[in-house]
């Protein structure tokens, strides 16, 4: 690539926006040229907007952005439309995404961490290497909405690890039913001053609002087909999502009922053979998107969440399960890397190479 693409970050002062900025630091393909944030931050340099009146830092993400980014002045979202950007990363909440993402996408491609448009009939939920063919929906989205750009959201962070692990099983054995219980890190809840610690220490919280519905809808959309319209995968998904006292890394216990006979050895072989098509050469891609461990005590968040620099999904404890007629296993993925900012940047890299950006 001759020149890096000039990108903007909407919601740059929030935790999700900070995670995007970390993933973009020293990136060979993208250069952050503009940031936008809430009205309270407009006109301030980003570094100043990330300090509260007492002088305390409001930078909460692991890692740091390029130093020059902190000198950018926070713009109003509308200014991003006129700023000559090649791409906008949207890292705002659902309400703001509903307002601003379509206005931006009318002119500029938008990669989003928000859920606002995930379930639209012309919006793909892409995980590079898992459902690459769904990118064809972008052409239909542009045609139908008469946009120069498009909206491409990443999936919910809990969905991502599950969908990656299920892809090779569905391809080789067919899936009839998937049951899952998640043990989700507190970082997935963002920041809520003075609340999270009181809720989570010495505790398990057995409900995460809207999480189970997202996983159940998104998994079937990702593993379904696109042929001018999305057809969800022909299996059912049921899950229970819980918050636990872990900083980063979502762990999930999965039970997969298969159409064709599947034992632990064959399931492990299918997962080990899964390479994730089209990832080689992308700056944020891991050597392996899906890894299998034979250690019965793994995966563990503290020991395995940073596999592939946080971009590898790790599966362990694969066992036959006669109760469901298939297999059961444990899967772990990094919710704030693959499932958030770095996953959004990986998607932008793949779309760039496929010709959807920078043309």
Helices and strands as residue ranges (DSSP letters): E 5-10, H 15-24, E 30-36, G 39-41, H 46-49, G 67-71, E 74-75, H 77-81, E 87-90, H 94-105, E 109-112, G 132-136, H 137-145, E 151-153, H 157-173, E 175-184, G 186-189, H 196-200, H 211-222, E 225-226, E 230-231, E 236-243, E 250-258, H 264-273, E 290-292, H 301-304, G 307-310, E 313-321, E 326-333, H 341-353
